[in-house]
């Protein structure tokens, strides 16, 4: 502050020595505000320029550092003003300014890292920044772990700056962790169950899942650290503890490569002569059908002599896995099978019962021996 001595002497002659301190404080704070505004505008312009590129890191870095950088300029200006006032008034709280500066630096660094993780997490699932967006569930899980690590690290550093023993805090946390672990074992089981879901990725948000072990079926809406929310097909929400998924089998139909059509059709016994031709025509129809994948297993075979029909089955796979499209293709296939049967002069059988009545002899009808 000795560099300001000539300016202070001249200023004292203009406004009086009693006001010089307040004028200096005002100028320092006003200068910090102006510099902060300039830094803010500069970073906004740089972020706008970086947004024209497909690189996700420059956008995230510039957006994350804008607020901490502006706050850092303001805090430095206020610190200069506070140091000046403390020195002129011989105040004892001048020694606390250094501690405050360290705490402010830790806070701003943690804020920057928080924003950086959040914005990188957002960019990794955005197709504008990456050609193959990452799985949102995994990205969100890793982001939560990183933010938790930043928060814990910042808290330990703050305790160290304030004079508390970090080793003592860690030892106390270890003992307390054992007690909490025994008291909240279900909560921890759900936490690690959620972690396994994030790491193994048996399903993701938006997938259709079901469990043959439990009455669970629907679309995954949210995967939390304790609960997973599934919306059933009748629009009821299911809130399932994550620990349940470590004990049951889960099917994920959303990840099917194909959907199967497996149907049995019966024709009349009177149509046994044209049955081979019907089977061959159905095979040809399936091989040429645009919705059927002919590279997969495709079978059309006479299967059995039914009680009232000659049964054959058709077994094939659709190219699509979308539920609505699958049923449209299946409907078209079955209608074409019906047309093929009709074209060969045959009919689809339906359950029938034949009753043979034996006429009694005349003597028996009259009741005579």
QUIWO-V18440 format. One record per pair of residues at least 12 apart in sequence whose C-alpha atoms are under 10 Angstrom apart, sorted by the first residue. I is the first residue (numbers start at 1). J is the second residue. D is the distance in whole Angstrom. If there is no record, write none. Layout:
# QUIWO-V18440
i:j:d
I:J:D
I:J:D
This chain:
# QUIWO-V18440
i:j:d
1:80:10
1:83:10
1:84:8
1:87:10
4:24:10
7:24:10
8:20:7
8:21:9
8:23:10
8:24:8
11:23:9
11:24:9
21:81:9
21:84:8
21:85:7
21:88:8
21:89:10
22:81:9
22:85:9
24:81:8
24:84:8
24:85:9
25:77:9
25:78:8
25:80:8
25:81:5
25:82:8
25:83:10
25:84:8
25:85:8
26:78:10
26:81:8
27:77:10
27:81:9
28:74:10
28:76:10
28:77:6
28:78:7
28:79:9
28:80:7
28:81:6
28:82:10
28:84:10
29:74:8
29:75:9
29:76:9
29:77:6
29:78:6
29:79:9
29:80:8
29:81:7
29:82:10
30:74:9
30:77:8
30:78:10
31:73:10
31:74:9
31:77:8
32:70:9
32:71:10
32:72:10
32:73:6
32:74:5
32:75:8
32:76:8
32:77:5
32:78:8
32:80:10
32:81:10
33:70:9
33:71:10
33:73:8
33:74:6
33:75:10
33:77:8
33:78:10
34:73:10
34:74:9
35:70:8
35:73:7
35:74:8
35:77:9
36:67:10
36:69:8
36:70:5
36:71:7
36:72:8
36:73:6
36:74:6
36:75:10
36:77:10
37:70:7
37:73:9
37:74:10
38:70:9
39:66:8
39:67:10
39:69:7
39:70:6
39:73:8
40:65:10
40:66:6
40:67:8
40:68:10
40:69:8
40:70:6
40:71:10
41:66:9
41:70:10
42:66:9
43:62:7
43:63:8
43:65:8
43:66:6
43:67:9
43:69:9
43:70:10
44:62:8
44:63:8
44:66:8
45:62:10
46:58:9
46:59:9
46:62:7
46:63:9
47:59:6
47:60:9
47:61:9
47:62:6
47:63:6
47:64:10
47:66:9
48:62:9
48:63:10
50:62:8
50:63:10
51:129:10
53:128:9
53:129:8
54:123:10
54:127:10
54:128:7
54:129:5
54:130:7
54:131:10
55:123:9
55:128:9
55:129:6
55:130:8
56:119:9
56:120:7
56:121:10
56:122:9
56:123:6
56:124:8
56:126:9
56:128:9
56:129:6
56:130:8
57:116:9
57:119:9
57:120:7
57:123:9
57:124:10
57:129:9
58:120:10
59:116:10
59:119:8
59:120:9
59:123:9
59:129:10
60:115:8
60:116:6
60:117:8
60:118:8
60:119:5
60:120:6
60:121:9
60:122:9
60:123:8
61:112:9
61:113:9
61:115:9
61:116:6
61:117:9
61:119:8
61:120:9
62:112:10
62:116:9
63:112:9
63:115:8
63:116:8
63:119:8
64:111:8
64:112:6
64:113:8
64:114:8
64:115:5
64:116:5
64:117:9
64:118:9
64:119:7
64:120:10
65:108:9
65:109:9
65:111:9
65:112:6
65:113:9
65:115:8
65:116:8
66:112:9
66:115:10
67:108:9
67:111:9
67:112:8
67:115:9
68:105:9
68:107:9
68:108:5
68:109:7
68:110:9
68:111:7
68:112:6
68:113:10
68:115:10
69:108:8
69:109:10
69:112:9
71:104:9
71:108:8
72:101:10
72:104:8
72:105:8
72:108:7
72:109:10
75:100:10
75:101:8
75:104:8
75:105:9
76:101:8
76:104:10
79:94:10
79:97:7
79:98:9
79:100:9
79:101:8
80:97:10
82:94:8
82:97:8
83:95:9
83:96:10
83:97:7
83:98:10
99:158:10
99:161:7
99:162:8
100:161:10
100:162:10
102:157:10
102:158:9
102:161:8
102:162:10
103:154:10
103:157:9
103:158:7
103:159:10
103:161:8
103:162:9
104:158:10
106:153:10
106:154:7
106:155:9
106:157:8
106:158:7
106:161:10
107:151:10
107:154:8
107:155:10
107:158:9
109:150:10
109:154:9
110:147:9
110:150:7
110:151:7
110:153:9
110:154:7
110:155:10
111:150:9
111:151:10
113:146:9
113:147:8
113:150:7
113:151:10
114:143:9
114:144:10
114:146:8
114:147:6
114:148:9
114:150:7
114:151:9
115:147:9
116:147:10
117:140:10
117:142:9
117:143:6
117:144:9
117:146:7
117:147:7
117:150:10
118:139:10
118:140:9
118:143:7
118:144:9
118:146:10
118:147:9
119:143:10
120:139:9
120:143:9
121:134:9
121:136:8
121:138:10
121:139:6
121:140:7
121:141:10
121:142:9
121:143:6
121:144:10
122:136:9
122:139:9
122:140:9
122:143:10
124:136:8
124:139:8
125:137:10
125:139:8
125:140:10
135:198:10
135:201:9
135:204:8
135:205:9
136:198:10
136:204:8
136:205:8
137:197:9
137:198:6
137:199:9
137:201:8
137:203:9
137:204:6
137:205:7
137:222:9
137:223:8
137:224:10
138:195:10
138:197:9
138:198:5
138:199:7
138:200:9
138:201:8
138:204:9
139:198:9
140:198:9
140:223:10
140:224:10
141:194:9
141:195:8
141:197:10
141:198:6
141:199:9
141:223:9
141:224:9
141:225:9
142:195:10
142:198:9
142:199:9
144:225:10
145:195:10
156:169:9
156:170:9
186:226:9
186:241:9
186:242:10
186:243:8
187:225:9
187:226:7
187:241:9
187:242:9
187:243:9
188:225:10
188:226:9
188:243:9
189:226:9
189:241:9
189:242:8
189:243:6
189:244:9
189:246:9
190:224:9
190:225:7
190:226:5
190:227:7
190:228:10
190:240:10
190:241:6
190:242:5
190:243:5
190:244:8
190:245:9
190:246:9
191:224:9
191:225:5
191:226:5
191:227:9
191:241:9
191:242:7
191:243:8
192:225:8
192:226:9
192:242:8
192:243:7
192:246:9
193:225:8
193:226:8
193:227:9
193:241:8
193:242:5
193:243:5
193:244:8
193:245:7
193:246:6
193:247:10
194:223:7
194:224:7
194:225:5
194:226:7
194:227:8
194:228:8
194:241:9
194:242:5
194:243:7
194:244:10
194:245:9
194:246:9
195:224:9
195:225:7
195:226:10
195:242:9
195:243:10
196:242:9
196:243:9
196:245:9
196:246:8
197:223:8
197:224:10
197:225:10
197:228:10
197:242:8
197:243:10
197:245:8
197:246:9
198:223:9
198:224:10
198:225:10
202:245:10
202:250:8
202:251:9
202:252:7
202:255:10
203:219:10
203:220:8
203:223:10
203:250:9
203:251:9
203:252:7
203:253:10
203:254:9
203:255:9
204:219:10
204:220:7
204:221:9
204:222:8
204:223:8
204:252:10
204:254:10
205:219:8
205:220:5
205:221:5
205:222:6
205:223:7
205:228:10
205:229:9
205:230:9
206:218:10
206:219:6
206:220:5
206:221:6
206:222:8
206:230:9
206:231:10
206:254:9
207:219:6
207:220:6
207:221:8
207:230:10
207:252:7
207:253:8
207:254:6
207:255:8
208:220:6
208:221:10
208:230:9
208:231:9
208:232:9
208:233:10
208:251:9
208:252:6
208:253:6
208:254:5
208:255:9
209:230:9
209:232:10
209:250:7
209:251:6
209:252:5
209:253:6
209:254:7
209:255:10
210:230:10
210:232:10
210:249:9
210:250:6
210:251:5
210:252:7
210:253:8
211:245:9
211:248:7
211:249:6
211:250:5
211:251:6
211:252:9
212:248:8
212:249:7
212:250:7
212:251:8
213:247:9
213:248:6
213:249:7
213:250:8
214:244:10
214:248:8
214:249:9
214:250:9
216:230:8
216:231:10
216:232:8
216:238:8
216:240:9
216:250:9
217:230:8
217:231:8
217:232:6
217:233:8
217:238:9
217:250:10
217:251:9
217:252:10
218:230:6
218:231:5
218:232:4
218:233:6
218:234:9
218:235:9
218:236:9
218:237:9
218:238:9
219:231:5
219:232:6
219:233:8
219:235:10
219:237:9
219:238:10
219:252:10
219:254:9
220:232:9
220:237:10
220:238:9
221:237:9
221:238:10
222:239:10
223:239:10
223:240:10
223:241:10
223:242:9
224:241:9
224:242:8
225:241:9
225:242:8
226:239:10
226:240:9
226:241:6
226:242:6
226:243:8
227:239:6
227:240:5
227:241:5
227:242:5
227:243:9
227:244:10
228:240:5
228:241:6
228:242:6
228:243:10
228:244:10
228:245:10
229:241:9
229:242:10
253:321:8
253:322:10
253:323:10
254:321:8
254:322:8
254:323:9
255:321:8
256:320:9
256:321:6
256:322:10
257:317:9
257:318:9
257:319:8
257:320:8
257:321:7
258:292:9
258:293:8
258:296:9
258:316:10
258:317:6
258:318:6
258:319:6
258:320:6
258:321:5
258:322:9
258:326:9
259:292:10
259:293:10
259:316:8
259:317:5
259:318:5
259:319:7
259:320:7
259:321:6
259:322:9
259:323:9
259:326:7
259:327:10
260:292:10
260:296:10
260:297:10
260:315:7
260:316:6
260:317:4
260:318:6
260:319:9
260:321:9
260:326:9
260:330:9
261:292:9
261:298:10
261:313:10
261:314:7
261:315:6
261:316:5
261:317:6
261:318:7
261:326:9
261:327:9
261:329:9
261:330:7
261:333:9
261:334:10
262:299:9
262:300:10
262:313:7
262:314:6
262:315:5
262:316:7
262:317:9
262:330:10
263:300:10
263:312:9
263:313:6
263:314:6
263:315:7
263:316:9
263:330:10
263:334:9
264:300:10
264:301:10
264:302:10
264:303:9
264:311:6
264:312:6
264:313:4
264:314:7
264:315:9
265:302:9
265:303:10
265:309:9
265:310:8
265:311:6
265:312:5
265:313:6
265:314:8
265:334:9
265:337:9
265:338:9
265:348:7
265:349:8
266:302:9
266:303:10
266:304:9
266:305:9
266:306:8
266:308:8
266:309:5
266:310:5
266:311:4
266:312:6
266:313:9
266:347:9
266:348:6
266:349:5
266:350:8
266:351:10
267:306:10
267:308:9
267:309:5
267:310:5
267:311:7
267:312:8
267:341:8
267:346:7
267:347:6
267:348:4
267:349:5
267:350:8
268:306:10
268:308:7
268:309:5
268:310:6
268:311:9
268:346:7
268:347:6
268:348:6
268:349:5
268:350:8
268:351:10
269:305:9
269:306:9
269:307:10
269:308:7
269:309:6
269:310:6
269:311:10
269:346:10
269:347:10
269:349:8
270:309:9
270:310:9
270:346:8
270:347:9
270:349:10
271:309:9
271:310:9
271:341:10
271:344:9
271:345:8
271:346:6
271:347:8
271:348:9
271:349:10
272:309:10
272:310:8
272:346:9
273:346:10
274:341:9
274:344:7
274:345:8
274:346:7
275:302:8
275:310:9
275:311:10
275:312:9
275:341:9
275:344:9
275:346:9
276:301:9
276:302:8
277:340:9
277:341:9
277:344:8
278:300:10
278:337:9
278:340:7
278:341:6
278:342:9
278:343:9
278:344:7
278:346:9
279:299:10
279:300:6
279:301:7
279:302:8
279:312:8
279:313:9
279:314:9
279:337:9
279:340:9
279:341:9
280:300:8
280:301:9
281:300:10
281:337:9
281:340:7
281:341:9
281:344:10
282:299:10
282:300:7
282:301:10
282:314:8
282:333:9
282:334:10
282:336:8
282:337:6
282:338:10
282:339:10
282:340:7
282:341:9
283:298:8
283:299:7
283:300:6
283:301:9
283:314:8
283:315:10
283:316:10
283:337:10
284:300:10
285:333:8
285:336:8
285:337:8
285:340:9
286:298:8
286:299:9
286:300:9
286:314:9
286:315:10
286:316:8
286:317:10
286:333:8
286:336:9
286:337:10
287:316:9
289:318:10
289:329:9
289:332:10
289:333:8
290:318:9
290:319:8
290:329:9
291:317:9
291:318:6
291:319:6
291:320:7
291:325:9
291:326:9
291:328:10
291:329:6
291:330:9
291:332:9
291:333:9
292:316:7
292:317:6
292:318:4
292:319:6
292:320:9
292:326:10
292:329:8
292:330:9
292:333:9
293:316:8
293:317:6
293:318:6
293:319:5
293:320:9
294:316:8
294:317:8
294:318:9
294:319:9
295:316:10
295:317:9
295:319:10
296:315:10
296:316:7
296:317:7
296:318:9
296:319:9
297:315:7
297:316:6
297:317:7
298:314:8
298:315:6
298:316:5
298:317:7
299:313:8
299:314:6
299:315:5
299:316:7
300:312:7
300:313:6
300:314:4
300:315:6
300:316:9
301:313:6
301:314:7
301:315:9
302:314:9
306:351:10
307:351:8
307:352:9
307:353:9
308:349:7
308:350:7
308:351:6
308:352:6
308:353:8
308:354:10
309:348:8
309:349:6
309:350:7
309:351:8
309:352:9
310:348:9
310:349:8
311:348:10
311:349:9
314:333:10
314:334:10
314:337:10
317:330:10
318:330:8
